[in-house]
Amino acid sequence: MLLEARDVKKSYMSRRGRKDSHGGVAAVDLVSFGLYGGATLGIVGESGCGKSTLLRCLVRLETPDAGQILYRGADLSRSKERDLREFRRHVQWVPQNPYSSLDPRMLIRRVVAEPLIATGRRDDDGEVTAALNSVGLGPWAAQRYPHELSGGERQRAAIARALVVSPQLLVLDEPVSALDVSVRAEVLNLLQDLRTEYGLAYILVAHDLAVVLAVCDRVAVMYAGQFVEVASAEDISGAPAHPYTRALLSAVPIPDPRAERARERILLRGEPAPLSGATIGCRFRSRCPVYLEVLDAQAKTQCNEVAPTLQQAGGSSHTVACHYPD
């Protein structure tokens, strides 16, 4: 196992200044998963569901309140910063916005070389050039400033910065959300090519299910700080079990205009549940079409009183947290 999360939890102070089961905001609430070398996991959900917070915990930009994060079996959850240098070399972060993640005062050559310096390695022109070439930027880009590059070129430079230390895992936080639609496909194709060439593993976060399905083998659907469905990309796209997953899938555009017009869109009502540790029952029920339109009063009692946990649905690798997935 390359990277494993076990019951990871991260809370923040509420507006009342408390951080406990009643007043705290549980951005990530008991999330577990495992990732093997060369595998890809996509984490999808709406804004505010805890995706980016989970990523920050995985790369130790945040320290989780509870649970374990293991890299090749070693627990990193409470490791000191000085002990994380080797981990940082093998696991690299690609931030969401290339406009703000690249220092505007630095040449791209210096930007890409930053991880080499941070991990105690020699600042090598050959490695920087190789990293730029691998993402489709030639040596010409090394002597440019970030503002002289297009948005797509800046994101390629951000990926080159992550690749320069030869990592085993890239953690990508919304890697194409800040790009024009015409550029997104190019960056997604680049990620596919890099994975094949270097045998990289990916954890990719997005709010757009289509982006995740284009890149990842497995998909975890996140809602209100928890995973509600985990399955292969094929099962998520072909046989979604959770009502929230079905709603996300119905928003993915279909290339055929006639099929797009004919299909049913699932529009969720209401607002997401508050990320409070005091939540009882299913966090999705206030917006769930099954709960609101199908279940009788007796069936709703279980949703109101018992929080669903991930259980097998269909294949052995397909799990869903729903009392009535059918």
Buried (B, 14 or more C-beta within 10 A) or exposed (E): EBBBBBEBBBBEEBEEEEBEEEBBBBBBBBBBBEBEEBBBBBBBBBEBBBBBBBBBBBBBEBEBBBBBBBBEEEEBBEBEEEEBEEBBBBBBBBBBBBEEBBEEEBBBBBBBBBBBEEBEBEEEEEBBBBBBEBBBBEEEBBEBBBEEBEBBBBBBBBBBBBBBBEBBBBBBBBBBBBBEEEBBEBBBEBBEEBBEEBEBBBBBBBBBBBBBBBBBBBBBBBBBBBBBBBBBBBBBBEBBBBBBBBBBBBEEEEEEEEEEEEEEEBEBEEEBBEBBBEBEBBBBBBBBBBBBEEBEEEEBEBBEEEBBEBEEBEEEEBBBBBBBBE
